[in-house]
Amino acid sequence: FDAPHGAVCARLLAPVIEGNVRALEERLPQSEALARYDEVAILLTGRSDARPSAAVEWLDRLCQDLEVPQLSAYGMKREDFDRVVSQAAAASSMKANPISLTVEELREVLDQAL
């Protein structure tokens, strides 16, 4: 897709955090990554009681305030998800993700950013 890398990353960040936290809570509830997501929420919101859901809301609002387009603005459609998920799963950046997301979880991330 002819889309700015930074805009795509910005639009994906909140749904990726949400998907990662959900997957970690379900499959790796003792993961240290969950504590790091709590820290991120506190840093972003400035609230000592913030949880990852608050970080997701904060990032969503930031994207809206900065008018970062949804992925559909760059021509992405749900029909593209299989190809994009396949490419994303093979990308080197996925190696740093705190948990391997399933194909369905990756599709949900894209759907939220669409």
N, CA, C and O atoms as CSV, one atom per row, in Angstrom:
chain,resi,resn,atom,element,x,y,z
A,1,PHE,N,N,0.844,-1.172,0.000
A,1,PHE,CA,C,0.000,0.000,0.000
A,1,PHE,C,C,0.886,1.231,0.000
A,1,PHE,O,O,1.932,1.265,0.648
A,2,ASP,N,N,0.461,2.217,-0.719
A,2,ASP,CA,C,1.184,3.477,-0.753
A,2,ASP,C,C,0.763,4.283,0.477
A,2,ASP,O,O,-0.152,5.105,0.429
A,3,ALA,N,N,1.470,4.014,1.582
A,3,ALA,CA,C,1.107,4.639,2.853
A,3,ALA,C,C,2.382,4.980,3.615
A,3,ALA,O,O,3.354,4.227,3.564
A,4,PRO,N,N,2.386,6.109,4.319
A,4,PRO,CA,C,3.547,6.455,5.132
A,4,PRO,C,C,3.742,5.440,6.265
A,4,PRO,O,O,2.805,5.111,6.992
A,5,HIS,N,N,4.964,4.961,6.393
A,5,HIS,CA,C,5.275,3.952,7.398
A,5,HIS,C,C,4.866,4.414,8.804
A,5,HIS,O,O,4.277,3.650,9.568
A,6,GLY,N,N,5.178,5.645,9.130
A,6,GLY,CA,C,4.865,6.168,10.461
A,6,GLY,C,C,3.381,6.233,10.732
A,6,GLY,O,O,2.936,5.960,11.846
A,7,ALA,N,N,2.607,6.595,9.716
A,7,ALA,CA,C,1.149,6.665,9.886
A,7,ALA,C,C,0.564,5.272,10.104
A,7,ALA,O,O,-0.335,5.088,10.925
A,8,VAL,N,N,1.080,4.301,9.368
A,8,VAL,CA,C,0.603,2.927,9.538
A,8,VAL,C,C,0.955,2.428,10.938
A,8,VAL,O,O,0.121,1.830,11.618
A,9,CYS,N,N,2.197,2.677,11.365
A,9,CYS,CA,C,2.613,2.264,12.714
A,9,CYS,C,C,1.753,2.941,13.777
A,9,CYS,O,O,1.335,2.301,14.742
A,10,ALA,N,N,1.492,4.220,13.603
A,10,ALA,CA,C,0.679,4.954,14.577
A,10,ALA,C,C,-0.725,4.364,14.661
A,10,ALA,O,O,-1.264,4.191,15.754
A,11,ARG,N,N,-1.310,4.059,13.525
A,11,ARG,CA,C,-2.683,3.544,13.503
A,11,ARG,C,C,-2.756,2.128,14.075
A,11,ARG,O,O,-3.788,1.734,14.618
A,12,LEU,N,N,-1.672,1.363,13.957
A,12,LEU,CA,C,-1.669,-0.013,14.450
A,12,LEU,C,C,-1.322,-0.125,15.933
A,12,LEU,O,O,-1.628,-1.138,16.561
A,13,LEU,N,N,-0.694,0.893,16.494
A,13,LEU,CA,C,-0.157,0.774,17.848
A,13,LEU,C,C,-1.216,0.423,18.895
A,13,LEU,O,O,-1.020,-0.518,19.664
A,14,ALA,N,N,-2.305,1.139,18.941
A,14,ALA,CA,C,-3.339,0.858,19.949
A,14,ALA,C,C,-3.922,-0.547,19.787
A,14,ALA,O,O,-4.007,-1.276,20.775
A,15,PRO,N,N,-4.331,-0.960,18.567
A,15,PRO,CA,C,-4.872,-2.310,18.454
A,15,PRO,C,C,-3.848,-3.410,18.730
A,15,PRO,O,O,-4.211,-4.483,19.210
A,16,VAL,N,N,-2.572,-3.153,18.432
A,16,VAL,CA,C,-1.538,-4.147,18.734
A,16,VAL,C,C,-1.376,-4.282,20.248
A,16,VAL,O,O,-1.291,-5.394,20.770
A,17,ILE,N,N,-1.334,-3.159,20.945
A,17,ILE,CA,C,-1.239,-3.230,22.405
A,17,ILE,C,C,-2.436,-3.986,22.972
A,17,ILE,O,O,-2.282,-4.870,23.815
A,18,GLU,N,N,-3.618,-3.633,22.507
A,18,GLU,CA,C,-4.826,-4.301,22.997
A,18,GLU,C,C,-4.779,-5.806,22.724
A,18,GLU,O,O,-5.096,-6.608,23.601
A,19,GLY,N,N,-4.386,-6.183,21.512
A,19,GLY,CA,C,-4.292,-7.598,21.158
A,19,GLY,C,C,-3.227,-8.328,21.945
A,19,GLY,O,O,-3.438,-9.460,22.379
A,20,ASN,N,N,-2.073,-7.684,22.136
A,20,ASN,CA,C,-1.004,-8.299,22.910
A,20,ASN,C,C,-1.426,-8.516,24.356
A,20,ASN,O,O,-1.209,-9.591,24.915
A,21,VAL,N,N,-2.023,-7.506,24.957
A,21,VAL,CA,C,-2.438,-7.621,26.359
A,21,VAL,C,C,-3.473,-8.736,26.510
A,21,VAL,O,O,-3.387,-9.546,27.433
A,22,ARG,N,N,-4.429,-8.775,25.623
A,22,ARG,CA,C,-5.463,-9.823,25.697
A,22,ARG,C,C,-4.822,-11.211,25.566
A,22,ARG,O,O,-5.136,-12.119,26.336
A,23,ALA,N,N,-3.924,-11.370,24.589
A,23,ALA,CA,C,-3.268,-12.665,24.372
A,23,ALA,C,C,-2.386,-13.044,25.560
A,23,ALA,O,O,-2.367,-14.201,25.979
A,24,LEU,N,N,-1.663,-12.077,26.095
A,24,LEU,CA,C,-0.814,-12.345,27.258
A,24,LEU,C,C,-1.654,-12.750,28.460
A,24,LEU,O,O,-1.317,-13.714,29.148
A,25,GLU,N,N,-2.730,-12.039,28.722
A,25,GLU,CA,C,-3.587,-12.371,29.863
A,25,GLU,C,C,-4.178,-13.771,29.722
A,25,GLU,O,O,-4.339,-14.484,30.713
A,26,GLU,N,N,-4.500,-14.165,28.488
A,26,GLU,CA,C,-5.097,-15.487,28.259
A,26,GLU,C,C,-4.071,-16.611,28.280
A,26,GLU,O,O,-4.322,-17.677,28.841
A,27,ARG,N,N,-2.887,-16.364,27.653
A,27,ARG,CA,C,-1.947,-17.460,27.449
A,27,ARG,C,C,-0.669,-17.393,28.285
A,27,ARG,O,O,-0.041,-18.421,28.537
A,28,LEU,N,N,-0.281,-16.198,28.712
A,28,LEU,CA,C,0.942,-16.024,29.506
A,28,LEU,C,C,0.718,-15.001,30.617
A,28,LEU,O,O,1.387,-13.968,30.651
A,29,PRO,N,N,-0.214,-15.279,31.521
A,29,PRO,CA,C,-0.576,-14.261,32.527
A,29,PRO,C,C,0.566,-13.872,33.468
A,29,PRO,O,O,0.472,-12.842,34.136
A,30,GLN,N,N,1.629,-14.651,33.542
A,30,GLN,CA,C,2.773,-14.317,34.401
A,30,GLN,C,C,3.842,-13.532,33.643
A,30,GLN,O,O,4.898,-13.245,34.205
A,31,SER,N,N,3.595,-13.182,32.395
A,31,SER,CA,C,4.587,-12.481,31.578
A,31,SER,C,C,4.932,-11.113,32.157
A,31,SER,O,O,4.055,-10.360,32.583
A,32,GLU,N,N,6.219,-10.811,32.162
A,32,GLU,CA,C,6.670,-9.489,32.595
A,32,GLU,C,C,6.194,-8.391,31.644
A,32,GLU,O,O,6.141,-7.220,32.018
A,33,ALA,N,N,5.855,-8.764,30.442
A,33,ALA,CA,C,5.378,-7.782,29.462
A,33,ALA,C,C,4.103,-7.098,29.950
A,33,ALA,O,O,3.881,-5.927,29.641
A,34,LEU,N,N,3.273,-7.795,30.695
A,34,LEU,CA,C,2.049,-7.174,31.208
A,34,LEU,C,C,2.379,-6.027,32.151
A,34,LEU,O,O,1.713,-4.992,32.118
A,35,ALA,N,N,3.384,-6.193,32.980
A,35,ALA,CA,C,3.806,-5.106,33.871
A,35,ALA,C,C,4.361,-3.939,33.057
A,35,ALA,O,O,4.165,-2.780,33.425
A,36,ARG,N,N,5.044,-4.229,31.967
A,36,ARG,CA,C,5.566,-3.154,31.124
A,36,ARG,C,C,4.422,-2.386,30.457
A,36,ARG,O,O,4.503,-1.167,30.300
A,37,TYR,N,N,3.374,-3.083,30.071
A,37,TYR,CA,C,2.215,-2.387,29.497
A,37,TYR,C,C,1.548,-1.495,30.550
A,37,TYR,O,O,1.042,-0.423,30.222
A,38,ASP,N,N,1.547,-1.933,31.805
A,38,ASP,CA,C,1.044,-1.069,32.878
A,38,ASP,C,C,1.895,0.199,32.972
A,38,ASP,O,O,1.365,1.303,33.096
A,39,GLU,N,N,3.204,0.032,32.911
A,39,GLU,CA,C,4.117,1.184,32.974
A,39,GLU,C,C,3.866,2.155,31.823
A,39,GLU,O,O,3.859,3.371,32.016
A,40,VAL,N,N,3.661,1.616,30.641
A,40,VAL,CA,C,3.378,2.457,29.472
A,40,VAL,C,C,2.100,3.248,29.703
A,40,VAL,O,O,2.041,4.440,29.402
A,41,ALA,N,N,1.083,2.591,30.235
A,41,ALA,CA,C,-0.193,3.271,30.501
A,41,ALA,C,C,-0.002,4.419,31.478
A,41,ALA,O,O,-0.569,5.496,31.292
A,42,ILE,N,N,0.789,4.195,32.514
A,42,ILE,CA,C,1.044,5.244,33.511
A,42,ILE,C,C,1.790,6.405,32.876
A,42,ILE,O,O,1.452,7.566,33.105
A,43,LEU,N,N,2.805,6.093,32.076
A,43,LEU,CA,C,3.584,7.149,31.420
A,43,LEU,C,C,2.740,7.966,30.446
A,43,LEU,O,O,2.849,9.191,30.404
A,44,LEU,N,N,1.903,7.295,29.669
A,44,LEU,CA,C,1.101,8.010,28.669
A,44,LEU,C,C,0.005,8.859,29.303
A,44,LEU,O,O,-0.241,9.988,28.880
A,45,THR,N,N,-0.638,8.315,30.303
A,45,THR,CA,C,-1.802,9.003,30.868
A,45,THR,C,C,-1.464,9.913,32.035
A,45,THR,O,O,-2.223,10.829,32.351
A,46,GLY,N,N,-0.324,9.666,32.679
A,46,GLY,CA,C,0.029,10.432,33.866
A,46,GLY,C,C,-0.750,10.012,35.096
A,46,GLY,O,O,-0.701,10.699,36.117
A,47,ARG,N,N,-1.464,8.907,35.025
A,47,ARG,CA,C,-2.267,8.410,36.148
A,47,ARG,C,C,-1.590,7.182,36.754
A,47,ARG,O,O,-1.285,6.231,36.034
A,48,SER,N,N,-1.357,7.190,38.032
A,48,SER,CA,C,-0.660,6.080,38.692
A,48,SER,C,C,-1.468,4.780,38.701
A,48,SER,O,O,-0.910,3.702,38.912
A,49,ASP,N,N,-2.774,4.881,38.474
A,49,ASP,CA,C,-3.628,3.692,38.480
A,49,ASP,C,C,-3.978,3.214,37.071
A,49,ASP,O,O,-4.829,2.339,36.907
A,50,ALA,N,N,-3.334,3.777,36.065
A,50,ALA,CA,C,-3.687,3.455,34.674
A,50,ALA,C,C,-3.344,2.015,34.332
A,50,ALA,O,O,-2.327,1.470,34.762
A,51,ARG,N,N,-4.214,1.428,33.558
A,51,ARG,CA,C,-4.042,0.066,33.039
A,51,ARG,C,C,-3.863,0.161,31.533
A,51,ARG,O,O,-4.089,1.226,30.958
A,52,PRO,N,N,-3.463,-0.927,30.877
A,52,PRO,CA,C,-3.230,-0.878,29.436
A,52,PRO,C,C,-4.418,-0.362,28.616
A,52,PRO,O,O,-4.223,0.269,27.577
A,53,SER,N,N,-5.624,-0.620,29.069
A,53,SER,CA,C,-6.790,-0.120,28.330
A,53,SER,C,C,-6.781,1.406,28.260
A,53,SER,O,O,-7.240,1.984,27.275
A,54,ALA,N,N,-6.263,2.059,29.300
A,54,ALA,CA,C,-6.158,3.520,29.286
A,54,ALA,C,C,-5.126,3.976,28.265
A,54,ALA,O,O,-5.301,5.016,27.629
A,55,ALA,N,N,-4.053,3.208,28.102
A,55,ALA,CA,C,-3.051,3.532,27.085
A,55,ALA,C,C,-3.657,3.402,25.694
A,55,ALA,O,O,-3.401,4.229,24.819
A,56,VAL,N,N,-4.453,2.375,25.497
A,56,VAL,CA,C,-5.112,2.172,24.199
A,56,VAL,C,C,-6.034,3.347,23.896
A,56,VAL,O,O,-6.029,3.869,22.781
A,57,GLU,N,N,-6.822,3.764,24.877
A,57,GLU,CA,C,-7.722,4.911,24.688
A,57,GLU,C,C,-6.924,6.178,24.395
A,57,GLU,O,O,-7.297,6.957,23.518
A,58,TRP,N,N,-5.829,6.389,25.124
A,58,TRP,CA,C,-4.987,7.568,24.942
A,58,TRP,C,C,-4.403,7.590,23.527
A,58,TRP,O,O,-4.404,8.633,22.873
A,59,LEU,N,N,-3.910,6.456,23.060
A,59,LEU,CA,C,-3.335,6.375,21.711
A,59,LEU,C,C,-4.400,6.563,20.635
A,59,LEU,O,O,-4.149,7.205,19.615
A,60,ASP,N,N,-5.581,6.008,20.859
A,60,ASP,CA,C,-6.682,6.208,19.901
A,60,ASP,C,C,-7.032,7.692,19.785
A,60,ASP,O,O,-7.214,8.212,18.684
A,61,ARG,N,N,-7.124,8.366,20.934
A,61,ARG,CA,C,-7.429,9.807,20.911
A,61,ARG,C,C,-6.328,10.598,20.217
A,61,ARG,O,O,-6.608,11.527,19.459
A,62,LEU,N,N,-5.076,10.230,20.476
A,62,LEU,CA,C,-3.963,10.915,19.833
A,62,LEU,C,C,-4.036,10.775,18.314
A,62,LEU,O,O,-3.835,11.748,17.587
A,63,CYS,N,N,-4.321,9.579,17.844
A,63,CYS,CA,C,-4.464,9.382,16.391
A,63,CYS,C,C,-5.601,10.233,15.833
A,63,CYS,O,O,-5.479,10.805,14.750
A,64,GLN,N,N,-6.695,10.316,16.566
A,64,GLN,CA,C,-7.811,11.151,16.122
A,64,GLN,C,C,-7.412,12.615,16.129
A,64,GLN,O,O,-7.676,13.334,15.166
A,65,ASP,N,N,-6.777,13.064,17.203
A,65,ASP,CA,C,-6.369,14.468,17.303
A,65,ASP,C,C,-5.376,14.855,16.210
A,65,ASP,O,O,-5.420,15.968,15.686
A,66,LEU,N,N,-4.484,13.929,15.871
A,66,LEU,CA,C,-3.482,14.195,14.827
A,66,LEU,C,C,-3.984,13.865,13.428
A,66,LEU,O,O,-3.268,14.025,12.439
A,67,GLU,N,N,-5.235,13.400,13.366
A,67,GLU,CA,C,-5.875,13.047,12.101
A,67,GLU,C,C,-5.070,12.008,11.311
A,67,GLU,O,O,-4.897,12.120,10.097
A,68,VAL,N,N,-4.583,10.990,12.043
A,68,VAL,CA,C,-3.904,9.866,11.400
A,68,VAL,C,C,-4.989,9.012,10.753
A,68,VAL,O,O,-5.883,8.523,11.444
A,69,PRO,N,N,-4.920,8.827,9.435
A,69,PRO,CA,C,-5.985,8.095,8.748
A,69,PRO,C,C,-6.051,6.619,9.128
A,69,PRO,O,O,-5.046,6.000,9.479
A,70,GLN,N,N,-7.244,6.084,9.049
A,70,GLN,CA,C,-7.430,4.645,9.172
A,70,GLN,C,C,-6.730,3.988,7.970
A,70,GLN,O,O,-6.477,4.650,6.963
A,71,LEU,N,N,-6.423,2.707,8.075
A,71,LEU,CA,C,-5.738,2.019,6.980
A,71,LEU,C,C,-6.563,1.969,5.702
A,71,LEU,O,O,-6.009,1.870,4.607
A,72,SER,N,N,-7.865,2.037,5.834
A,72,SER,CA,C,-8.725,2.036,4.639
A,72,SER,C,C,-8.466,3.266,3.764
A,72,SER,O,O,-8.711,3.231,2.558
A,73,ALA,N,N,-7.979,4.338,4.361
A,73,ALA,CA,C,-7.678,5.545,3.583
A,73,ALA,C,C,-6.553,5.303,2.585
A,73,ALA,O,O,-6.406,6.041,1.611
A,74,TYR,N,N,-5.766,4.270,2.831
A,74,TYR,CA,C,-4.659,3.928,1.938
A,74,TYR,C,C,-5.017,2.781,1.001
A,74,TYR,O,O,-4.159,2.241,0.303
A,75,GLY,N,N,-6.288,2.420,0.996
A,75,GLY,CA,C,-6.760,1.400,0.068
A,75,GLY,C,C,-6.850,0.001,0.632
A,75,GLY,O,O,-7.194,-0.925,-0.102
A,76,MET,N,N,-6.557,-0.191,1.904
A,76,MET,CA,C,-6.652,-1.529,2.463
A,76,MET,C,C,-8.110,-1.912,2.645
A,76,MET,O,O,-8.952,-1.104,3.039
A,77,LYS,N,N,-8.376,-3.185,2.341
A,77,LYS,CA,C,-9.717,-3.754,2.496
A,77,LYS,C,C,-9.590,-5.062,3.264
A,77,LYS,O,O,-8.501,-5.627,3.365
A,78,ARG,N,N,-10.688,-5.535,3.795
A,78,ARG,CA,C,-10.665,-6.813,4.525
A,78,ARG,C,C,-10.174,-7.951,3.633
A,78,ARG,O,O,-9.586,-8.917,4.119
A,79,GLU,N,N,-10.413,-7.835,2.350
A,79,GLU,CA,C,-9.949,-8.875,1.421
A,79,GLU,C,C,-8.422,-8.954,1.387
A,79,GLU,O,O,-7.866,-9.964,0.956
A,80,ASP,N,N,-7.747,-7.910,1.833
A,80,ASP,CA,C,-6.282,-7.874,1.845
A,80,ASP,C,C,-5.689,-8.500,3.109
A,80,ASP,O,O,-4.478,-8.710,3.182
A,81,PHE,N,N,-6.511,-8.793,4.082
A,81,PHE,CA,C,-6.005,-9.216,5.383
A,81,PHE,C,C,-5.137,-10.470,5.308
A,81,PHE,O,O,-4.087,-10.525,5.947
A,82,ASP,N,N,-5.552,-11.473,4.544
A,82,ASP,CA,C,-4.772,-12.718,4.485
A,82,ASP,C,C,-3.348,-12.444,4.004
A,82,ASP,O,O,-2.387,-12.961,4.572
A,83,ARG,N,N,-3.218,-11.644,2.975
A,83,ARG,CA,C,-1.898,-11.318,2.428
A,83,ARG,C,C,-1.083,-10.507,3.431
A,83,ARG,O,O,0.100,-10.776,3.639
A,84,VAL,N,N,-1.719,-9.519,4.047
A,84,VAL,CA,C,-1.011,-8.653,4.997
A,84,VAL,C,C,-0.605,-9.447,6.238
A,84,VAL,O,O,0.511,-9.286,6.734
A,85,VAL,N,N,-1.483,-10.289,6.740
A,85,VAL,CA,C,-1.168,-11.103,7.913
A,85,VAL,C,C,-0.012,-12.046,7.605
A,85,VAL,O,O,0.887,-12.219,8.428
A,86,SER,N,N,-0.032,-12.647,6.439
A,86,SER,CA,C,1.044,-13.547,6.040
A,86,SER,C,C,2.386,-12.817,6.000
A,86,SER,O,O,3.395,-13.329,6.485
A,87,GLN,N,N,2.387,-11.634,5.425
A,87,GLN,CA,C,3.621,-10.846,5.356
A,87,GLN,C,C,4.042,-10.363,6.740
A,87,GLN,O,O,5.230,-10.366,7.062
A,88,ALA,N,N,3.091,-9.956,7.548
A,88,ALA,CA,C,3.408,-9.467,8.889
A,88,ALA,C,C,3.985,-10.585,9.754
A,88,ALA,O,O,4.930,-10.361,10.509
A,89,ALA,N,N,3.427,-11.769,9.646
A,89,ALA,CA,C,3.902,-12.895,10.452
A,89,ALA,C,C,5.351,-13.236,10.133
A,89,ALA,O,O,6.074,-13.743,10.991
A,90,ALA,N,N,5.776,-12.962,8.909
A,90,ALA,CA,C,7.149,-13.264,8.489
A,90,ALA,C,C,8.108,-12.095,8.706
A,90,ALA,O,O,9.314,-12.241,8.507
A,91,ALA,N,N,7.588,-10.943,9.109
A,91,ALA,CA,C,8.422,-9.741,9.252
A,91,ALA,C,C,9.330,-9.842,10.476
A,91,ALA,O,O,8.959,-10.416,11.500
A,92,SER,N,N,10.504,-9.282,10.349
A,92,SER,CA,C,11.471,-9.326,11.449
A,92,SER,C,C,10.964,-8.582,12.682
A,92,SER,O,O,11.330,-8.932,13.804
A,93,SER,N,N,10.136,-7.570,12.494
A,93,SER,CA,C,9.632,-6.809,13.639
A,93,SER,C,C,8.758,-7.655,14.553
A,93,SER,O,O,8.613,-7.333,15.732
A,94,MET,N,N,8.181,-8.716,14.041
A,94,MET,CA,C,7.323,-9.575,14.867
A,94,MET,C,C,8.135,-10.372,15.881
A,94,MET,O,O,7.582,-10.854,16.870
A,95,LYS,N,N,9.432,-10.518,15.653
A,95,LYS,CA,C,10.272,-11.270,16.586
A,95,LYS,C,C,10.357,-10.571,17.941
A,95,LYS,O,O,10.576,-11.227,18.960
A,96,ALA,N,N,10.189,-9.269,17.965
A,96,ALA,CA,C,10.270,-8.516,19.221
A,96,ALA,C,C,8.931,-8.451,19.947
A,96,ALA,O,O,8.870,-7.957,21.073
A,97,ASN,N,N,7.860,-8.938,19.327
A,97,ASN,CA,C,6.553,-8.898,19.979
A,97,ASN,C,C,6.581,-9.800,21.211
A,97,ASN,O,O,7.175,-10.877,21.161
A,98,PRO,N,N,5.957,-9.392,22.311
A,98,PRO,CA,C,6.047,-10.172,23.541
A,98,PRO,C,C,5.322,-11.521,23.505
A,98,PRO,O,O,5.520,-12.355,24.389
A,99,ILE,N,N,4.491,-11.734,22.498
A,99,ILE,CA,C,3.777,-13.001,22.347
A,99,ILE,C,C,3.456,-13.179,20.863
A,99,ILE,O,O,3.197,-12.209,20.151
A,100,SER,N,N,3.477,-14.421,20.416
A,100,SER,CA,C,3.097,-14.698,19.028
A,100,SER,C,C,1.583,-14.608,18.920
A,100,SER,O,O,0.852,-15.351,19.573
A,101,LEU,N,N,1.136,-13.695,18.095
A,101,LEU,CA,C,-0.303,-13.547,17.883
A,101,LEU,C,C,-0.755,-14.531,16.813
A,101,LEU,O,O,-0.038,-14.799,15.848
A,102,THR,N,N,-1.943,-15.057,17.001
A,102,THR,CA,C,-2.511,-15.977,16.023
A,102,THR,C,C,-2.947,-15.204,14.781
A,102,THR,O,O,-3.019,-13.975,14.792
A,103,VAL,N,N,-3.230,-15.931,13.730
A,103,VAL,CA,C,-3.729,-15.312,12.505
A,103,VAL,C,C,-5.003,-14.533,12.810
A,103,VAL,O,O,-5.177,-13.418,12.319
A,104,GLU,N,N,-5.887,-15.103,13.607
A,104,GLU,CA,C,-7.150,-14.425,13.936
A,104,GLU,C,C,-6.880,-13.157,14.747
A,104,GLU,O,O,-7.536,-12.137,14.535
A,105,GLU,N,N,-5.931,-13.211,15.662
A,105,GLU,CA,C,-5.597,-12.023,16.450
A,105,GLU,C,C,-5.001,-10.929,15.567
A,105,GLU,O,O,-5.303,-9.749,15.747
A,106,LEU,N,N,-4.169,-11.314,14.628
A,106,LEU,CA,C,-3.605,-10.325,13.694
A,106,LEU,C,C,-4.684,-9.732,12.804
A,106,LEU,O,O,-4.659,-8.537,12.510
A,107,ARG,N,N,-5.625,-10.551,12.375
A,107,ARG,CA,C,-6.743,-10.043,11.574
A,107,ARG,C,C,-7.571,-9.031,12.382
A,107,ARG,O,O,-8.031,-8.029,11.836
A,108,GLU,N,N,-7.755,-9.295,13.671
A,108,GLU,CA,C,-8.504,-8.375,14.539
A,108,GLU,C,C,-7.778,-7.040,14.669
A,108,GLU,O,O,-8.411,-5.984,14.654
A,109,VAL,N,N,-6.457,-7.083,14.796
A,109,VAL,CA,C,-5.666,-5.847,14.845
A,109,VAL,C,C,-5.916,-5.030,13.588
A,109,VAL,O,O,-6.177,-3.829,13.658
A,110,LEU,N,N,-5.834,-5.688,12.440
A,110,LEU,CA,C,-6.057,-4.968,11.177
A,110,LEU,C,C,-7.472,-4.430,11.091
A,110,LEU,O,O,-7.690,-3.309,10.630
A,111,ASP,N,N,-8.430,-5.225,11.532
A,111,ASP,CA,C,-9.825,-4.801,11.469
A,111,ASP,C,C,-10.036,-3.543,12.306
A,111,ASP,O,O,-10.767,-2.644,11.891
A,112,GLN,N,N,-9.413,-3.465,13.466
A,112,GLN,CA,C,-9.553,-2.288,14.317
A,112,GLN,C,C,-8.901,-1.052,13.695
A,112,GLN,O,O,-9.347,0.073,13.919
A,113,ALA,N,N,-7.853,-1.270,12.921
A,113,ALA,CA,C,-7.129,-0.140,12.306
A,113,ALA,C,C,-7.695,0.241,10.941
A,113,ALA,O,O,-7.302,1.252,10.358
A,114,LEU,N,N,-8.611,-0.569,10.440
A,114,LEU,CA,C,-9.152,-0.336,9.090
A,114,LEU,C,C,-10.041,0.891,9.075
A,114,LEU,O,O,-10.586,1.246,8.030
